[in-house]
Amino acid sequence: MKTTKQRFTFRCWNCHKTYTLYREITMKQQLLVACPFCEKEAVVELAPFKREIKSTLKKVTLRGDGDDGESAGFEYDFPDELPTEERKEAE
Ligand SMILES: [Zn+2]
């Protein structure tokens, strides 16, 4: 699976400080992070930032251009600062 490592800024749900981490983005809908200031674990929900890549761009089809395949997939549209939530213990 193709993954991308990116630098993200998170805002701690507990102490409200921001911190930056490199995280790999996968198909998972959540990231687990830990605040370097208060050491609280946090969960970042990625789903709200996920966008399906569809034919969002108006496509001009030229005659003879037979390649009309849609690039199915998704991308993330992240804000500058990602909100985190308290990690709930798995039941
Ligand atoms: Zn913190």
PDB file of the backbone (N, CA, C, O) and the ligand in Angstrom, with CONECT records:
HET     ZN  A 101       1
ATOM      1  N   MET A   1       0.847  -1.199   0.000  1.00  0.00           N
ATOM      2  CA  MET A   1       0.000   0.000   0.000  1.00  0.00           C
ATOM      3  C   MET A   1       0.880   1.247   0.000  1.00  0.00           C
ATOM      4  O   MET A   1       1.880   1.343   0.712  1.00  0.00           O
ATOM      5  N   LYS A   2       0.475   2.162  -0.803  1.00  0.00           N
ATOM      6  CA  LYS A   2       1.250   3.388  -0.895  1.00  0.00           C
ATOM      7  C   LYS A   2       0.948   4.288   0.308  1.00  0.00           C
ATOM      8  O   LYS A   2      -0.206   4.545   0.648  1.00  0.00           O
ATOM      9  N   THR A   3       1.988   4.736   0.910  1.00  0.00           N
ATOM     10  CA  THR A   3       1.784   5.635   2.045  1.00  0.00           C
ATOM     11  C   THR A   3       2.590   6.903   1.833  1.00  0.00           C
ATOM     12  O   THR A   3       3.562   6.938   1.077  1.00  0.00           O
ATOM     13  N   THR A   4       2.164   7.913   2.507  1.00  0.00           N
ATOM     14  CA  THR A   4       2.855   9.185   2.404  1.00  0.00           C
ATOM     15  C   THR A   4       3.191   9.672   3.797  1.00  0.00           C
ATOM     16  O   THR A   4       2.352   9.672   4.698  1.00  0.00           O
ATOM     17  N   LYS A   5       4.394  10.071   3.949  1.00  0.00           N
ATOM     18  CA  LYS A   5       4.762  10.618   5.242  1.00  0.00           C
ATOM     19  C   LYS A   5       4.743  12.134   5.135  1.00  0.00           C
ATOM     20  O   LYS A   5       5.390  12.741   4.281  1.00  0.00           O
ATOM     21  N   GLN A   6       3.989  12.701   6.023  1.00  0.00           N
ATOM     22  CA  GLN A   6       3.841  14.149   5.976  1.00  0.00           C
ATOM     23  C   GLN A   6       4.015  14.737   7.366  1.00  0.00           C
ATOM     24  O   GLN A   6       3.885  14.066   8.390  1.00  0.00           O
ATOM     25  N   ARG A   7       4.308  15.998   7.343  1.00  0.00           N
ATOM     26  CA  ARG A   7       4.447  16.699   8.618  1.00  0.00           C
ATOM     27  C   ARG A   7       3.116  17.363   8.941  1.00  0.00           C
ATOM     28  O   ARG A   7       2.538  18.064   8.110  1.00  0.00           O
ATOM     29  N   PHE A   8       2.648  17.137  10.137  1.00  0.00           N
ATOM     30  CA  PHE A   8       1.373  17.702  10.542  1.00  0.00           C
ATOM     31  C   PHE A   8       1.528  18.470  11.833  1.00  0.00           C
ATOM     32  O   PHE A   8       2.380  18.176  12.671  1.00  0.00           O
ATOM     33  N   THR A   9       0.680  19.455  11.959  1.00  0.00           N
ATOM     34  CA  THR A   9       0.601  20.183  13.222  1.00  0.00           C
ATOM     35  C   THR A   9      -0.685  19.770  13.921  1.00  0.00           C
ATOM     36  O   THR A   9      -1.775  19.830  13.353  1.00  0.00           O
ATOM     37  N   PHE A  10      -0.525  19.355  15.157  1.00  0.00           N
ATOM     38  CA  PHE A  10      -1.672  18.923  15.951  1.00  0.00           C
ATOM     39  C   PHE A  10      -1.875  19.883  17.111  1.00  0.00           C
ATOM     40  O   PHE A  10      -0.929  20.467  17.638  1.00  0.00           O
ATOM     41  N   ARG A  11      -3.119  20.027  17.484  1.00  0.00           N
ATOM     42  CA  ARG A  11      -3.391  20.794  18.696  1.00  0.00           C
ATOM     43  C   ARG A  11      -3.875  19.838  19.768  1.00  0.00           C
ATOM     44  O   ARG A  11      -4.850  19.108  19.591  1.00  0.00           O
ATOM     45  N   CYS A  12      -3.174  19.862  20.871  1.00  0.00           N
ATOM     46  CA  CYS A  12      -3.475  18.932  21.954  1.00  0.00           C
ATOM     47  C   CYS A  12      -4.845  19.238  22.564  1.00  0.00           C
ATOM     48  O   CYS A  12      -5.172  20.379  22.888  1.00  0.00           O
ATOM     49  N   TRP A  13      -5.621  18.175  22.702  1.00  0.00           N
ATOM     50  CA  TRP A  13      -6.952  18.344  23.305  1.00  0.00           C
ATOM     51  C   TRP A  13      -6.846  18.656  24.789  1.00  0.00           C
ATOM     52  O   TRP A  13      -7.774  19.200  25.388  1.00  0.00           O
ATOM     53  N   ASN A  14      -5.710  18.309  25.377  1.00  0.00           N
ATOM     54  CA  ASN A  14      -5.573  18.439  26.823  1.00  0.00           C
ATOM     55  C   ASN A  14      -4.954  19.782  27.226  1.00  0.00           C
ATOM     56  O   ASN A  14      -5.533  20.541  28.003  1.00  0.00           O
ATOM     57  N   CYS A  15      -3.769  20.055  26.683  1.00  0.00           N
ATOM     58  CA  CYS A  15      -3.070  21.271  27.111  1.00  0.00           C
ATOM     59  C   CYS A  15      -3.146  22.379  26.063  1.00  0.00           C
ATOM     60  O   CYS A  15      -2.680  23.495  26.295  1.00  0.00           O
ATOM     61  N   HIS A  16      -3.726  22.068  24.927  1.00  0.00           N
ATOM     62  CA  HIS A  16      -3.986  23.053  23.872  1.00  0.00           C
ATOM     63  C   HIS A  16      -2.734  23.627  23.224  1.00  0.00           C
ATOM     64  O   HIS A  16      -2.794  24.630  22.514  1.00  0.00           O
ATOM     65  N   LYS A  17      -1.613  22.987  23.473  1.00  0.00           N
ATOM     66  CA  LYS A  17      -0.411  23.394  22.757  1.00  0.00           C
ATOM     67  C   LYS A  17      -0.393  22.723  21.390  1.00  0.00           C
ATOM     68  O   LYS A  17      -1.045  21.700  21.180  1.00  0.00           O
ATOM     69  N   THR A  18       0.341  23.295  20.489  1.00  0.00           N
ATOM     70  CA  THR A  18       0.465  22.655  19.183  1.00  0.00           C
ATOM     71  C   THR A  18       1.830  21.987  19.076  1.00  0.00           C
ATOM     72  O   THR A  18       2.821  22.455  19.638  1.00  0.00           O
ATOM     73  N   TYR A  19       1.852  20.900  18.353  1.00  0.00           N
ATOM     74  CA  TYR A  19       3.099  20.186  18.135  1.00  0.00           C
ATOM     75  C   TYR A  19       3.088  19.584  16.740  1.00  0.00           C
ATOM     76  O   TYR A  19       2.038  19.384  16.128  1.00  0.00           O
ATOM     77  N   THR A  20       4.270  19.308  16.268  1.00  0.00           N
ATOM     78  CA  THR A  20       4.414  18.848  14.895  1.00  0.00           C
ATOM     79  C   THR A  20       5.018  17.458  14.880  1.00  0.00           C
ATOM     80  O   THR A  20       5.995  17.185  15.579  1.00  0.00           O
ATOM     81  N   LEU A  21       4.435  16.590  14.086  1.00  0.00           N
ATOM     82  CA  LEU A  21       4.936  15.228  13.975  1.00  0.00           C
ATOM     83  C   LEU A  21       4.888  14.788  12.520  1.00  0.00           C
ATOM     84  O   LEU A  21       4.056  15.236  11.732  1.00  0.00           O
ATOM     85  N   TYR A  22       5.800  13.906  12.202  1.00  0.00           N
ATOM     86  CA  TYR A  22       5.704  13.247  10.905  1.00  0.00           C
ATOM     87  C   TYR A  22       4.831  12.015  11.067  1.00  0.00           C
ATOM     88  O   TYR A  22       5.089  11.167  11.922  1.00  0.00           O
ATOM     89  N   ARG A  23       3.825  11.924  10.265  1.00  0.00           N
ATOM     90  CA  ARG A  23       2.973  10.747  10.322  1.00  0.00           C
ATOM     91  C   ARG A  23       2.762  10.196   8.932  1.00  0.00           C
ATOM     92  O   ARG A  23       2.732  10.921   7.937  1.00  0.00           O
ATOM     93  N   GLU A  24       2.618   8.905   8.903  1.00  0.00           N
ATOM     94  CA  GLU A  24       2.292   8.265   7.642  1.00  0.00           C
ATOM     95  C   GLU A  24       0.787   8.231   7.482  1.00  0.00           C
ATOM     96  O   GLU A  24       0.048   7.846   8.388  1.00  0.00           O
ATOM     97  N   ILE A  25       0.368   8.636   6.336  1.00  0.00           N
ATOM     98  CA  ILE A  25      -1.056   8.609   6.063  1.00  0.00           C
ATOM     99  C   ILE A  25      -1.388   7.354   5.278  1.00  0.00           C
ATOM    100  O   ILE A  25      -0.839   7.107   4.204  1.00  0.00           O
ATOM    101  N   THR A  26      -2.272   6.588   5.821  1.00  0.00           N
ATOM    102  CA  THR A  26      -2.704   5.365   5.153  1.00  0.00           C
ATOM    103  C   THR A  26      -4.211   5.433   4.975  1.00  0.00           C
ATOM    104  O   THR A  26      -4.827   6.487   5.137  1.00  0.00           O
ATOM    105  N   MET A  27      -4.778   4.315   4.645  1.00  0.00           N
ATOM    106  CA  MET A  27      -6.227   4.272   4.489  1.00  0.00           C
ATOM    107  C   MET A  27      -6.943   4.317   5.831  1.00  0.00           C
ATOM    108  O   MET A  27      -8.165   4.453   5.891  1.00  0.00           O
ATOM    109  N   LYS A  28      -6.188   4.203   6.880  1.00  0.00           N
ATOM    110  CA  LYS A  28      -6.805   4.268   8.204  1.00  0.00           C
ATOM    111  C   LYS A  28      -7.454   5.624   8.400  1.00  0.00           C
ATOM    112  O   LYS A  28      -7.002   6.642   7.875  1.00  0.00           O
ATOM    113  N   GLN A  29      -8.513   5.601   9.161  1.00  0.00           N
ATOM    114  CA  GLN A  29      -9.272   6.833   9.363  1.00  0.00           C
ATOM    115  C   GLN A  29      -8.846   7.571  10.628  1.00  0.00           C
ATOM    116  O   GLN A  29      -9.363   8.643  10.941  1.00  0.00           O
ATOM    117  N   GLN A  30      -7.908   6.989  11.337  1.00  0.00           N
ATOM    118  CA  GLN A  30      -7.482   7.626  12.575  1.00  0.00           C
ATOM    119  C   GLN A  30      -5.972   7.620  12.684  1.00  0.00           C
ATOM    120  O   GLN A  30      -5.300   6.709  12.201  1.00  0.00           O
ATOM    121  N   LEU A  31      -5.460   8.636  13.318  1.00  0.00           N
ATOM    122  CA  LEU A  31      -4.050   8.677  13.663  1.00  0.00           C
ATOM    123  C   LEU A  31      -3.953   8.670  15.176  1.00  0.00           C
ATOM    124  O   LEU A  31      -4.753   9.293  15.873  1.00  0.00           O
ATOM    125  N   LEU A  32      -2.970   7.962  15.658  1.00  0.00           N
ATOM    126  CA  LEU A  32      -2.702   8.017  17.086  1.00  0.00           C
ATOM    127  C   LEU A  32      -1.448   8.855  17.289  1.00  0.00           C
ATOM    128  O   LEU A  32      -0.411   8.597  16.679  1.00  0.00           O
ATOM    129  N   VAL A  33      -1.550   9.824  18.122  1.00  0.00           N
ATOM    130  CA  VAL A  33      -0.405  10.682  18.391  1.00  0.00           C
ATOM    131  C   VAL A  33      -0.267  10.840  19.905  1.00  0.00           C
ATOM    132  O   VAL A  33      -1.153  10.469  20.675  1.00  0.00           O
ATOM    133  N   ALA A  34       0.848  11.391  20.295  1.00  0.00           N
ATOM    134  CA  ALA A  34       1.056  11.650  21.719  1.00  0.00           C
ATOM    135  C   ALA A  34       1.653  13.042  21.858  1.00  0.00           C
ATOM    136  O   ALA A  34       2.609  13.401  21.171  1.00  0.00           O
ATOM    137  N   CYS A  35       1.081  13.794  22.738  1.00  0.00           N
ATOM    138  CA  CYS A  35       1.533  15.163  22.942  1.00  0.00           C
ATOM    139  C   CYS A  35       2.902  15.170  23.626  1.00  0.00           C
ATOM    140  O   CYS A  35       3.067  14.528  24.663  1.00  0.00           O
ATOM    141  N   PRO A  36       3.875  15.873  23.073  1.00  0.00           N
ATOM    142  CA  PRO A  36       5.205  15.920  23.696  1.00  0.00           C
ATOM    143  C   PRO A  36       5.243  16.796  24.948  1.00  0.00           C
ATOM    144  O   PRO A  36       6.219  16.768  25.697  1.00  0.00           O
ATOM    145  N   PHE A  37       4.208  17.555  25.168  1.00  0.00           N
ATOM    146  CA  PHE A  37       4.197  18.443  26.337  1.00  0.00           C
ATOM    147  C   PHE A  37       3.579  17.767  27.551  1.00  0.00           C
ATOM    148  O   PHE A  37       4.180  17.731  28.624  1.00  0.00           O
ATOM    149  N   CYS A  38       2.392  17.240  27.377  1.00  0.00           N
ATOM    150  CA  CYS A  38       1.709  16.630  28.521  1.00  0.00           C
ATOM    151  C   CYS A  38       1.671  15.110  28.409  1.00  0.00           C
ATOM    152  O   CYS A  38       1.189  14.423  29.309  1.00  0.00           O
ATOM    153  N   GLU A  39       2.187  14.590  27.288  1.00  0.00           N
ATOM    154  CA  GLU A  39       2.302  13.145  27.067  1.00  0.00           C
ATOM    155  C   GLU A  39       0.964  12.416  27.007  1.00  0.00           C
ATOM    156  O   GLU A  39       0.903  11.196  27.161  1.00  0.00           O
ATOM    157  N   LYS A  40      -0.082  13.159  26.786  1.00  0.00           N
ATOM    158  CA  LYS A  40      -1.388  12.521  26.641  1.00  0.00           C
ATOM    159  C   LYS A  40      -1.507  11.958  25.229  1.00  0.00           C
ATOM    160  O   LYS A  40      -1.095  12.579  24.249  1.00  0.00           O
ATOM    161  N   GLU A  41      -2.071  10.790  25.162  1.00  0.00           N
ATOM    162  CA  GLU A  41      -2.330  10.222  23.855  1.00  0.00           C
ATOM    163  C   GLU A  41      -3.571  10.870  23.264  1.00  0.00           C
ATOM    164  O   GLU A  41      -4.496  11.271  23.970  1.00  0.00           O
ATOM    165  N   ALA A  42      -3.553  10.955  21.972  1.00  0.00           N
ATOM    166  CA  ALA A  42      -4.673  11.607  21.310  1.00  0.00           C
ATOM    167  C   ALA A  42      -5.009  10.872  20.027  1.00  0.00           C
ATOM    168  O   ALA A  42      -4.169  10.208  19.420  1.00  0.00           O
ATOM    169  N   VAL A  43      -6.238  11.011  19.646  1.00  0.00           N
ATOM    170  CA  VAL A  43      -6.722  10.417  18.413  1.00  0.00           C
ATOM    171  C   VAL A  43      -7.087  11.552  17.462  1.00  0.00           C
ATOM    172  O   VAL A  43      -7.725  12.531  17.848  1.00  0.00           O
ATOM    173  N   VAL A  44      -6.674  11.397  16.238  1.00  0.00           N
ATOM    174  CA  VAL A  44      -7.024  12.381  15.219  1.00  0.00           C
ATOM    175  C   VAL A  44      -7.914  11.694  14.197  1.00  0.00           C
ATOM    176  O   VAL A  44      -7.520  10.716  13.560  1.00  0.00           O
ATOM    177  N   GLU A  45      -9.080  12.206  14.058  1.00  0.00           N
ATOM    178  CA  GLU A  45      -9.999  11.655  13.072  1.00  0.00           C
ATOM    179  C   GLU A  45      -9.672  12.232  11.702  1.00  0.00           C
ATOM    180  O   GLU A  45      -9.677  13.446  11.500  1.00  0.00           O
ATOM    181  N   LEU A  46      -9.391  11.339  10.777  1.00  0.00           N
ATOM    182  CA  LEU A  46      -9.038  11.807   9.442  1.00  0.00           C
ATOM    183  C   LEU A  46     -10.246  11.877   8.517  1.00  0.00           C
ATOM    184  O   LEU A  46     -10.238  12.587   7.511  1.00  0.00           O
ATOM    185  N   ALA A  47     -11.270  11.135   8.874  1.00  0.00           N
ATOM    186  CA  ALA A  47     -12.426  11.026   7.984  1.00  0.00           C
ATOM    187  C   ALA A  47     -13.003  12.376   7.546  1.00  0.00           C
ATOM    188  O   ALA A  47     -13.365  12.528   6.379  1.00  0.00           O
ATOM    189  N   PRO A  48     -13.099  13.353   8.444  1.00  0.00           N
ATOM    190  CA  PRO A  48     -13.696  14.620   8.009  1.00  0.00           C
ATOM    191  C   PRO A  48     -12.890  15.334   6.930  1.00  0.00           C
ATOM    192  O   PRO A  48     -13.406  16.220   6.249  1.00  0.00           O
ATOM    193  N   PHE A  49     -11.629  14.951   6.777  1.00  0.00           N
ATOM    194  CA  PHE A  49     -10.764  15.644   5.817  1.00  0.00           C
ATOM    195  C   PHE A  49     -10.576  14.849   4.538  1.00  0.00           C
ATOM    196  O   PHE A  49      -9.884  15.267   3.610  1.00  0.00           O
ATOM    197  N   LYS A  50     -11.209  13.702   4.522  1.00  0.00           N
ATOM    198  CA  LYS A  50     -11.042  12.826   3.375  1.00  0.00           C
ATOM    199  C   LYS A  50     -12.020  13.223   2.269  1.00  0.00           C
ATOM    200  O   LYS A  50     -13.201  13.484   2.501  1.00  0.00           O
ATOM    201  N   ARG A  51     -11.488  13.254   1.103  1.00  0.00           N
ATOM    202  CA  ARG A  51     -12.344  13.592  -0.033  1.00  0.00           C
ATOM    203  C   ARG A  51     -12.125  12.556  -1.115  1.00  0.00           C
ATOM    204  O   ARG A  51     -11.002  12.143  -1.406  1.00  0.00           O
ATOM    205  N   GLU A  52     -13.205  12.166  -1.681  1.00  0.00           N
ATOM    206  CA  GLU A  52     -13.091  11.270  -2.813  1.00  0.00           C
ATOM    207  C   GLU A  52     -12.664  12.061  -4.035  1.00  0.00           C
ATOM    208  O   GLU A  52     -13.143  13.167  -4.286  1.00  0.00           O
ATOM    209  N   ILE A  53     -11.776  11.482  -4.766  1.00  0.00           N
ATOM    210  CA  ILE A  53     -11.379  12.123  -6.014  1.00  0.00           C
ATOM    211  C   ILE A  53     -12.309  11.625  -7.105  1.00  0.00           C
ATOM    212  O   ILE A  53     -12.272  10.461  -7.505  1.00  0.00           O
ATOM    213  N   LYS A  54     -13.103  12.495  -7.549  1.00  0.00           N
ATOM    214  CA  LYS A  54     -14.004  12.129  -8.644  1.00  0.00           C
ATOM    215  C   LYS A  54     -13.787  13.149  -9.745  1.00  0.00           C
ATOM    216  O   LYS A  54     -12.789  13.869  -9.774  1.00  0.00           O
ATOM    217  N   SER A  55     -14.716  13.184 -10.612  1.00  0.00           N
ATOM    218  CA  SER A  55     -14.578  14.155 -11.693  1.00  0.00           C
ATOM    219  C   SER A  55     -15.035  15.513 -11.188  1.00  0.00           C
ATOM    220  O   SER A  55     -16.062  16.046 -11.606  1.00  0.00           O
ATOM    221  N   THR A  56     -14.236  16.057 -10.273  1.00  0.00           N
ATOM    222  CA  THR A  56     -14.589  17.354  -9.727  1.00  0.00           C
ATOM    223  C   THR A  56     -14.233  18.467 -10.699  1.00  0.00           C
ATOM    224  O   THR A  56     -14.824  19.547 -10.684  1.00  0.00           O
ATOM    225  N   LEU A  57     -13.285  18.186 -11.515  1.00  0.00           N
ATOM    226  CA  LEU A  57     -12.904  19.172 -12.518  1.00  0.00           C
ATOM    227  C   LEU A  57     -13.711  18.936 -13.787  1.00  0.00           C
ATOM    228  O   LEU A  57     -13.893  17.805 -14.237  1.00  0.00           O
ATOM    229  N   LYS A  58     -14.161  19.983 -14.317  1.00  0.00           N
ATOM    230  CA  LYS A  58     -14.903  19.859 -15.566  1.00  0.00           C
ATOM    231  C   LYS A  58     -13.938  19.404 -16.641  1.00  0.00           C
ATOM    232  O   LYS A  58     -12.926  20.045 -16.928  1.00  0.00           O
ATOM    233  N   LYS A  59     -14.287  18.291 -17.212  1.00  0.00           N
ATOM    234  CA  LYS A  59     -13.381  17.677 -18.168  1.00  0.00           C
ATOM    235  C   LYS A  59     -13.828  17.983 -19.585  1.00  0.00           C
ATOM    236  O   LYS A  59     -14.982  17.774 -19.959  1.00  0.00           O
ATOM    237  N   VAL A  60     -12.918  18.463 -20.327  1.00  0.00           N
ATOM    238  CA  VAL A  60     -13.221  18.731 -21.725  1.00  0.00           C
ATOM    239  C   VAL A  60     -12.741  17.540 -22.537  1.00  0.00           C
ATOM    240  O   VAL A  60     -11.545  17.258 -22.619  1.00  0.00           O
ATOM    241  N   THR A  61     -13.677  16.869 -23.116  1.00  0.00           N
ATOM    242  CA  THR A  61     -13.326  15.705 -23.909  1.00  0.00           C
ATOM    243  C   THR A  61     -13.128  16.107 -25.358  1.00  0.00           C
ATOM    244  O   THR A  61     -14.013  16.655 -26.016  1.00  0.00           O
ATOM    245  N   LEU A  62     -11.968  15.820 -25.805  1.00  0.00           N
ATOM    246  CA  LEU A  62     -11.663  16.141 -27.198  1.00  0.00           C
ATOM    247  C   LEU A  62     -11.956  14.937 -28.070  1.00  0.00           C
ATOM    248  O   LEU A  62     -11.841  13.787 -27.647  1.00  0.00           O
ATOM    249  N   ARG A  63     -12.320  15.225 -29.248  1.00  0.00           N
ATOM    250  CA  ARG A  63     -12.565  14.146 -30.182  1.00  0.00           C
ATOM    251  C   ARG A  63     -11.274  13.350 -30.382  1.00  0.00           C
ATOM    252  O   ARG A  63     -10.204  13.907 -30.625  1.00  0.00           O
ATOM    253  N   GLY A  64     -11.411  12.061 -30.274  1.00  0.00           N
ATOM    254  CA  GLY A  64     -10.236  11.233 -30.444  1.00  0.00           C
ATOM    255  C   GLY A  64      -9.550  10.930 -29.125  1.00  0.00           C
ATOM    256  O   GLY A  64      -8.650  10.093 -29.055  1.00  0.00           O
ATOM    257  N   ASP A  65      -9.978  11.610 -28.101  1.00  0.00           N
ATOM    258  CA  ASP A  65      -9.423  11.332 -26.784  1.00  0.00           C
ATOM    259  C   ASP A  65     -10.251  10.233 -26.141  1.00  0.00           C
ATOM    260  O   ASP A  65     -11.292  10.496 -25.537  1.00  0.00           O
ATOM    261  N   GLY A  66      -9.792   9.032 -26.272  1.00  0.00           N
ATOM    262  CA  GLY A  66     -10.584   7.901 -25.814  1.00  0.00           C
ATOM    263  C   GLY A  66     -10.388   7.602 -24.341  1.00  0.00           C
ATOM    264  O   GLY A  66     -11.117   6.793 -23.766  1.00  0.00           O
ATOM    265  N   ASP A  67      -9.436   8.231 -23.744  1.00  0.00           N
ATOM    266  CA  ASP A  67      -9.140   7.944 -22.352  1.00  0.00           C
ATOM    267  C   ASP A  67     -10.088   8.717 -21.446  1.00  0.00           C
ATOM    268  O   ASP A  67      -9.861   9.882 -21.120  1.00  0.00           O
ATOM    269  N   ASP A  68     -11.134   8.047 -21.057  1.00  0.00           N
ATOM    270  CA  ASP A  68     -12.126   8.715 -20.211  1.00  0.00           C
ATOM    271  C   ASP A  68     -12.199   8.038 -18.842  1.00  0.00           C
ATOM    272  O   ASP A  68     -13.210   8.121 -18.144  1.00  0.00           O
ATOM    273  N   GLY A  69     -11.134   7.386 -18.485  1.00  0.00           N
ATOM    274  CA  GLY A  69     -11.142   6.669 -17.213  1.00  0.00           C
ATOM    275  C   GLY A  69     -11.068   7.619 -16.041  1.00  0.00           C
ATOM    276  O   GLY A  69     -10.232   8.522 -15.999  1.00  0.00           O
ATOM    277  N   GLU A  70     -11.951   7.401 -15.094  1.00  0.00           N
ATOM    278  CA  GLU A  70     -11.928   8.230 -13.896  1.00  0.00           C
ATOM    279  C   GLU A  70     -10.861   7.703 -12.944  1.00  0.00           C
ATOM    280  O   GLU A  70     -10.745   6.497 -12.724  1.00  0.00           O
ATOM    281  N   SER A  71     -10.119   8.588 -12.410  1.00  0.00           N
ATOM    282  CA  SER A  71      -9.128   8.178 -11.423  1.00  0.00           C
ATOM    283  C   SER A  71      -9.816   8.055 -10.074  1.00  0.00           C
ATOM    284  O   SER A  71      -9.997   9.033  -9.348  1.00  0.00           O
ATOM    285  N   ALA A  72     -10.189   6.839  -9.768  1.00  0.00           N
ATOM    286  CA  ALA A  72     -10.875   6.604  -8.502  1.00  0.00           C
ATOM    287  C   ALA A  72      -9.860   6.648  -7.371  1.00  0.00           C
ATOM    288  O   ALA A  72      -8.727   6.188  -7.518  1.00  0.00           O
ATOM    289  N   GLY A  73     -10.265   7.190  -6.276  1.00  0.00           N
ATOM    290  CA  GLY A  73      -9.354   7.250  -5.152  1.00  0.00           C
ATOM    291  C   GLY A  73      -9.798   8.288  -4.159  1.00  0.00           C
ATOM    292  O   GLY A  73     -10.956   8.704  -4.136  1.00  0.00           O
ATOM    293  N   PHE A  74      -8.864   8.694  -3.346  1.00  0.00           N
ATOM    294  CA  PHE A  74      -9.200   9.709  -2.364  1.00  0.00           C
ATOM    295  C   PHE A  74      -7.977  10.551  -2.090  1.00  0.00           C
ATOM    296  O   PHE A  74      -6.850  10.182  -2.420  1.00  0.00           O
ATOM    297  N   GLU A  75      -8.221  11.659  -1.494  1.00  0.00           N
ATOM    298  CA  GLU A  75      -7.124  12.495  -1.042  1.00  0.00           C
ATOM    299  C   GLU A  75      -7.568  13.158   0.249  1.00  0.00           C
ATOM    300  O   GLU A  75      -8.753  13.182   0.581  1.00  0.00           O
ATOM    301  N   TYR A  76      -6.619  13.683   0.952  1.00  0.00           N
ATOM    302  CA  TYR A  76      -6.942  14.376   2.188  1.00  0.00           C
ATOM    303  C   TYR A  76      -6.723  15.865   1.994  1.00  0.00           C
ATOM    304  O   TYR A  76      -5.774  16.320   1.357  1.00  0.00           O
ATOM    305  N   ASP A  77      -7.640  16.580   2.570  1.00  0.00           N
ATOM    306  CA  ASP A  77      -7.559  18.028   2.510  1.00  0.00           C
ATOM    307  C   ASP A  77      -7.423  18.521   3.948  1.00  0.00           C
ATOM    308  O   ASP A  77      -8.408  18.825   4.619  1.00  0.00           O
ATOM    309  N   PHE A  78      -6.191  18.589   4.390  1.00  0.00           N
ATOM    310  CA  PHE A  78      -5.958  18.877   5.803  1.00  0.00           C
ATOM    311  C   PHE A  78      -5.874  20.371   6.073  1.00  0.00           C
ATOM    312  O   PHE A  78      -5.371  21.137   5.251  1.00  0.00           O
ATOM    313  N   PRO A  79      -6.369  20.771   7.222  1.00  0.00           N
ATOM    314  CA  PRO A  79      -6.167  22.151   7.660  1.00  0.00           C
ATOM    315  C   PRO A  79      -4.746  22.319   8.184  1.00  0.00           C
ATOM    316  O   PRO A  79      -4.027  21.334   8.353  1.00  0.00           O
ATOM    317  N   ASP A  80      -4.345  23.531   8.436  1.00  0.00           N
ATOM    318  CA  ASP A  80      -2.993  23.792   8.943  1.00  0.00           C
ATOM    319  C   ASP A  80      -2.777  23.118  10.292  1.00  0.00           C
ATOM    320  O   ASP A  80      -1.667  22.725  10.650  1.00  0.00           O
ATOM    321  N   GLU A  81      -3.850  23.004  11.006  1.00  0.00           N
ATOM    322  CA  GLU A  81      -3.750  22.491  12.365  1.00  0.00           C
ATOM    323  C   GLU A  81      -4.831  21.429  12.556  1.00  0.00           C
ATOM    324  O   GLU A  81      -6.014  21.691  12.341  1.00  0.00           O
ATOM    325  N   LEU A  82      -4.421  20.254  12.955  1.00  0.00           N
ATOM    326  CA  LEU A  82      -5.386  19.171  13.117  1.00  0.00           C
ATOM    327  C   LEU A  82      -5.857  19.085  14.567  1.00  0.00           C
ATOM    328  O   LEU A  82      -5.048  19.067  15.495  1.00  0.00           O
ATOM    329  N   PRO A  83      -7.137  19.032  14.743  1.00  0.00           N
ATOM    330  CA  PRO A  83      -7.652  18.876  16.111  1.00  0.00           C
ATOM    331  C   PRO A  83      -7.482  17.444  16.578  1.00  0.00           C
ATOM    332  O   PRO A  83      -7.564  16.515  15.774  1.00  0.00           O
ATOM    333  N   THR A  84      -7.248  17.258  17.853  1.00  0.00           N
ATOM    334  CA  THR A  84      -7.126  15.919  18.404  1.00  0.00           C
ATOM    335  C   THR A  84      -8.220  15.697  19.446  1.00  0.00           C
ATOM    336  O   THR A  84      -8.823  16.632  19.973  1.00  0.00           O
ATOM    337  N   GLU A  85      -8.442  14.429  19.712  1.00  0.00           N
ATOM    338  CA  GLU A  85      -9.439  14.073  20.716  1.00  0.00           C
ATOM    339  C   GLU A  85      -8.799  13.136  21.726  1.00  0.00           C
ATOM    340  O   GLU A  85      -7.801  12.469  21.457  1.00  0.00           O
ATOM    341  N   GLU A  86      -9.404  13.116  22.877  1.00  0.00           N
ATOM    342  CA  GLU A  86      -8.917  12.200  23.895  1.00  0.00           C
ATOM    343  C   GLU A  86      -9.075  10.763  23.414  1.00  0.00           C
ATOM    344  O   GLU A  86     -10.094  10.385  22.835  1.00  0.00           O
ATOM    345  N   ARG A  87      -8.055   9.991  23.666  1.00  0.00           N
ATOM    346  CA  ARG A  87      -8.116   8.595  23.262  1.00  0.00           C
ATOM    347  C   ARG A  87      -8.980   7.818  24.258  1.00  0.00           C
ATOM    348  O   ARG A  87      -8.750   7.813  25.467  1.00  0.00           O
ATOM    349  N   LYS A  88      -9.973   7.172  23.684  1.00  0.00           N
ATOM    350  CA  LYS A  88     -10.850   6.369  24.544  1.00  0.00           C
ATOM    351  C   LYS A  88     -10.314   4.952  24.589  1.00  0.00           C
ATOM    352  O   LYS A  88      -9.865   4.402  23.584  1.00  0.00           O
ATOM    353  N   GLU A  89     -10.373   4.390  25.753  1.00  0.00           N
ATOM    354  CA  GLU A  89      -9.902   3.016  25.905  1.00  0.00           C
ATOM    355  C   GLU A  89     -10.804   2.085  25.120  1.00  0.00           C
ATOM    356  O   GLU A  89     -12.029   2.211  25.137  1.00  0.00           O
ATOM    357  N   ALA A  90     -10.183   1.163  24.444  1.00  0.00           N
ATOM    358  CA  ALA A  90     -10.961   0.175  23.705  1.00  0.00           C
ATOM    359  C   ALA A  90     -11.710  -0.716  24.678  1.00  0.00           C
ATOM    360  O   ALA A  90     -11.166  -1.147  25.694  1.00  0.00           O
ATOM    361  N   GLU A  91     -12.938  -0.980  24.359  1.00  0.00           N
ATOM    362  CA  GLU A  91     -13.738  -1.801  25.267  1.00  0.00           C
ATOM    363  C   GLU A  91     -13.476  -3.269  25.070  1.00  0.00           C
ATOM    364  O   GLU A  91     -14.070  -4.100  25.757  1.00  0.00           O
TER     365      GLU A  91
HETATM  366 ZN    ZN A 101      -0.721  18.228  25.565  1.00  0.00          ZN2+
END
